[in-house]
Amino acid sequence: MMITKIGIVVSDKMNKTRVVKVERTTQHPKYKKVIKKFKKYYAHDENNITKVGDKVKIKLTRPISKLKRWEIIEVIKPEGAQQ
């Protein structure tokens, strides 16, 4: 079973590493309001092809470094692409 997430690249300053922000929605247990929550993941990008603002799909992989456990498998929508 492959664990995947979809998120937006928020940083491309490191070599072969991107910071991907993944958004999820959850409901408050008492007040029932829908809340957006975010988490940032360090993802491996071997050829440095993604840029800030790209929508990407990442998958869980073996540990690559101290913080990197995700790998970019697909660019869903480049940053400058039209709807």
Secondary structure, DSSP 8 states (H G I E B T S, - for coil): ---EEEEEEEE--STTEEEEEEEEEEE-TTT--EEEEEEEEEEE-TT----TT-EEEEEE-S--SSS--EEEEEEEE-TT---
